[in-house]
Amino acid sequence: MAAFIARRLCSACLKHSYYSMSLRNVDIFRSKSLASVPKCLLRQLSTESPQVKGDKPVGDTINKVADKDKASNNDSKDKKDEIKARAERINFWGMKVLAVVMGGGLIMFYLSLKNQKELELEQERNKTLKEIGMGGSWTLVDHNGNMKTSEDLQGQWLLIYFGFTHCPDICPDVLERMVKITEKIDSNTRLPKITPVFITVDPARDTVAAVRKYIREFSPKMIGLTGSEEEIKKVAKNYRVYYSNGPKSEDDDYIIDHTVVMYLVNPDGGFLDYYGRERTEDHIISSISKHMKKYKQLNK
């Protein structure tokens, strides 16, 4: 329709009588068919059309329509930009989440390989300790006067210390630390229990009764062991423990110089580790915990 009117207007040489169309007669120019009106007519309508009383200039109407189309195009562009920005934000966070997931997977893979390597090293270490015969089997007498062998204590974790009941200060200090360590490990429900064991290096004076009285000062769960000179020498040799009697005083009292070390033994009776006086309680607890966890993994 708009194209038909345009052709009629052009063919009549655009007489001025046609320029004064009222606003209600130019509704056609508001439609999407405005693009089909000849440019020459649009220019003249926008610049030369006379105004009829009560009507608005056709040029103004056309300009408003054009402005409306332009605003509509701008709104469309703004919406596209907003959608694009939103998509970029979603893509950014998506990539971030993907990076976190992939990073977590890589960390888990690394930790798995690390744990496997540590288990292999632990297994090789245990094999070497077994070959050199550290620990070994022995037979002694416990604080209740019963014969006790190393096999009798298998099935439980042991923390062993060699000392003597007449020791003035070093042995009591070490035994107190040993009890604290075992109690802290026992309080951890994720770890197995561990038993503190005292073995005398002074069998001449440390009788069953003397050992029983001595260990009760530290813990009711502590096991005290004594024996003959030969039996003590054998077990001390198995654990590479040095001890030597010092000179006797006038009342036949003497001090024994000996190795000050705690020994960790697993439920199979195998020696795993040792801890000197320079090691802190936290370090020893951490080390024992790691050995326990590795032992559990290797013996599933």
N, C-alpha and C positions, 0 to 999 in steps of 0.2 A: 504493500500500500504506500509506504514511504517513498519507494522508488518511483511509483506511478505519478505521485504528486510532484516529485522533483522534476520528472521529464516534462510535465505540463507547464510547470513554472519556467523551466529553461526555454521551452519552445515559444512562450509568449514574451520572450526577451525580458522577463522579470519586471513587468510593469509595476509602478508604485502602488497601484490599487491592490495588488496581491501581497504587498509587503506588510499590510496592516492587519494581518490575520490575528485574531484574538488568541489569548492564552489557551482557551479551551480547544481551539482548532490546531494547536501545535503539540498536542499530547503525543502525536505520532513520533515527534522528534525525541521524546523521552524514552522510547523503546530501544531495544538492542539493534533495530534496523537503521539507526542513525548513521551508521558507517556507509550505507548505500546512497546517501544524499550527496550530490556533486559538491566538490569543494568550492566552486565558484558561488553556489547558492549559499553555502554556509558563511563565506566571507561577507557577502552582501547582506545577508540576514543579520549578521552580527554587527555590521557597521552602518548600514544605510536604512534599515527598516524604521519607518515612522511609527510613532506610538499612538494607538487609538485610546481615546479616553476610557479609563477604567481598566485597560489592559496593560500587561507588563511587556516590555520589549522582548521580541523573539530572541534577540541576541543574548539577552540576560538569561533566558530560559535555557538556551543551548549551552551557555557557559556553565550554568549550574549543573546541567546534566553531565557535562564533561568533567566538572569538578567531582561530581558524585562517582563517576566511573574511575577517576584517578584515585579518590579516597578508597574505593572498593579494592582497587589494585594494590594500594599500599597496605590495606588491612590483610589482604591475601598474602602479600610478601612478608608482613610481620608474623603472620601465623606460621608460614613456612620456616622463617628464621627461628621462631620459638620451638617448633617441632624438631628442627635440626639441632638446636642447642640442647634440648631435652635428650635427644638421641645420643648426642656426644657425652652428656653427663652419665647416662645409663651405660654407655660403652666404657667410659672411664672407670666407673665403679665396678663394672663387670670384669674389666681387665685386672683391677686391683684385687678383687675377690679371687680371681683365677690365679693371680700371682701368689696370694697367701696360701691357697690350697696346694699349688705346685711346690711352693717353698716348704710347707709342712710335710708334704710327701717326701721331698728330698732329705729333710732332716730326719724323718723316721727311717728312711733307707740307710742314711749314714750311721744313725745310732744302732740299727740292726747289724750292720757290718762291723761296727766297733765292738758291739757286745759279742758277736761271733768270734772276732779276733781275740778278745780278752779270754773267752772260754777256752780257745785253743791254747793260748799261752798258759792258762791255769792248769790245763790238762797235762801239758808238757812239763810244767814245773812240778806237779805232783808226781809224775813219773820219775823225774830226776831225784826228788827227795826220797822216793821209795827205793831207788837203786843204791843210794849212798847209805841206806839203813838208818836214817835219822829217826829216833824214837824206838822202834822195835818192840819186842815183847819182853815182859818182866814179871816177876812174882815178888810181892811184898806182903806186909801185914798192916791192916787198917787200924784206925784208932779204937775200934771195938774188939781187937784181938783176932779178927777173922783173916784168913788167907785171901789175898786179893791179887788177881792177875790183870794184865793189860786188856786181855780179852773180856774180862768181867765188866770193864768200863766201856766197852764198845756199844754203840747205839746212842751215845750222848756226846755232846761237845764238852771238851775239857780245856781249862786254863791252868797250867801247872807251874808251880814255883818251887825251887829248891832252896832250903834254908835250914835254920836250927833254932830250937826254942830258947836258947840262951843269948841269942842275938840282941844286942842292946837297943839298936834304933833302925837299922836299914831294913831288916826283915819285917818288923811290925808296920813300917811305912808302906812297903811294897804290898804286903798282904791286905792292908786297908784299901789301897788303890784297887787291888785285884777284886775285892768284894764289891766295891762301888761299881766297877766296870761290869761285873757279872749281873748285878742287880739292875743296872740300866738296860742291859741287853734283855734280861728276863721281863722287864716292863714293856718291851716292844712286842706287841701281839703278833707282828708279822715275822718275827724271828724265833727260832727254837731256843730252848733253855740251854744254859751253859753252867757247868759245875766247876767251882774252884777246888784245886787239889794242892795240898802241901806235902812235899817229900823231904824228909830230913837228910842232911848230909853229916849228921852227928849221931849215928846209931848207938854209940857207947852211952850217951846220957839221955837220948830221946827214946824212952821206953813207950810202950803203948799208952800207959796212963799219962805220961808227961805230954805226949802228942795230943791226946784227947783233951786234956785241960787247956792246952795252948790254943788249939784251933777254935774252941768254943768262945774264946774272947773276940773272935772276928765274925764268924757266921755259922749258924746251925747246919747249913747245907754243905759246908766245906768238908772234904774228905782228907784225913791225915794218914800218911803212910810212913812206916819205918821198916826195919829189917836187919839182917846181919850185915857185917862189914862187906862181905862179898856181894850180897844182893844190892846194897846201896852203890857199890862201885860199878856194878854192871849197868844199872839204870842211869847213873850219872854219865857213864861213858856213852851210852846210847844217845843221850841228848847233848853230848859234848860239853858237859858241865865240869868246870874246874873247881876243886876245893882242896884246901890244905889247912891242917891244924897249926895254930900259932903256938908260941912258947907258953908253958904252963906257969901260973903264978904259985905262990906259996900254998894256997888252999886248993891247988890242982884245977883252978879255973883257967879257961883258955878261950880265945876267939878264933873263929874259923874264917879264913879268907875264901870267898867263893864267888862264882858267877851270879850276877844279879839280873836275871832275865825271866820273863814269863813266856811259856810255850803254849801255842795253840794247837790242839789236836782235834781232828774231825771224828765223826762217829765210826769210821772204819779203823780208827786207831792210828791213822797216819798224821805225821807232823806236817803242819802247814805254814806256821810263821812264828816269829819270836819278837818280843818287845822289851827293850832296855829301859832304864830309868829316865832317859832323855825324852822318851815318847810321852805325849800328853794323854790324858784319859780320853778326850774326844778323838784323837788320832787312833788310838787303840780300838775304841768302839767302832769307828768307821771302818777300820781294816777288818775287824772280825765280822762285821755285818756283810761286807763285800764277799768275804770268803764263804760265809753261810749261803748267800744267794747264789754264788757260782756253783757251790757244791750241790745245791738243790737242782740247778739247771742241768748239771752234768750227770745227775743220778735220777732223772725223771723215769 
